Amino acid sequence: MKLAVPDMISNSYFPALAAAELGFFAREGLDVSVELIFPVNKAYEALRDGEIELVAGSAHSMLAAFPEWKGGKLLCAQAQGMYWFLVVRSDLWNADEGVHVLKGRKIGAAPWVDFGLRALLLEEGLDVERDNIQITPVPGTGQGGVNFGVAAAAALERGDIDAFWANGMGAEVAVSAGSGKVIRDVRREGAARNPFHFTFASIATTDRLVAQEPERVASVVRAIVATQRALRNDVTLADTVGNALFPPEQAKLITRLIERDLPFYDAAISHASVTGMNAFARRAGLLERDHPYDDVVAGEFSSLWVTGK
């Protein structure tokens, strides 16, 4: 099986990477190879077109290739909550202005990831057009095979952008370098706020694979649940994965990031998550109407989310 991730050098999709690297897919009898396909809409298009069998990406982005959720299903969560960070250049930060420091600024964000940023800014009382905020691709990320978070941190340090909206690895690289300051961390601000349920990191596949090979799909879910459990029990396993897959500079950061993410390692997809994501997608113009839970989630595998059996 081929599994696509839109960002490899990242904590966002780490359970999927770890399931492959630590052998949890293999223990389920699965031969899974991981492929970087950026941006995330291209990963879902490859899924739709039968080029791959699985996507480990942002849940709402499935709508890029499966309009109105037709033809695909979310199998489980890799972790709970919208997981990107809003990072501004350190020299621009002004605590008195808060997030309004972004007025008139250029913010780097990946395609489809930017929908979450736009919605977050609206929640903060900012309007992209009125406040002259430019949301733009990060220079050098136009081609495939790009690790966006690391590229965003480098662009921020060069001064090519004023801020970025990207994963925890990009945020950590920028903060460690002294070039960036995190001004919004939606996941840790709590589920009581609307943005938490805008999206989450999921595992997705096609209705076709669910119908034709349900036991194989169940094995994928079991492997993710087992990986989450293993990392919760021994977070130093993240070092093994990072040293195998990441450059040394990012490998030394990954265990710290995964330890911080562990409270959100829950494979369940709640009704609240789907309701919140549908509402977000509808406001963003990605959905025409709300959809019932079973249109979005392959609920027949829900018993595996807790027990893995």
Buried (B, 14 or more C-beta within 10 A) or exposed (E): BBBBBBBBBBBBBBBBBBBBBBEBBEEBEBEBEBBBBBBBBBBBBBBBEEEBBBBBBBBBBBBBBBEEBEBBBBBBBBBBBBBBBBBBBBEBBEEEEEBEBBEEBBBBBBBBBBBBBBBBBBBBEBEBEEBEBEBBBBBEBEEEEBBBBBBBBBBBBEEBBBBBBBBBBBBBBBBEEEBBBBBBBBBBEEBEBBBBBBBBBBBBBBBEBBEEBEEBBBBBBBBBBBBBBBBBEEBEBBBBBBEEBBEEEBBBBBBBBBBBBBEBBBBBBBEEBBBBBBBBBBBBEBBEEEBEBEEBBBEBBBEBBEEBE
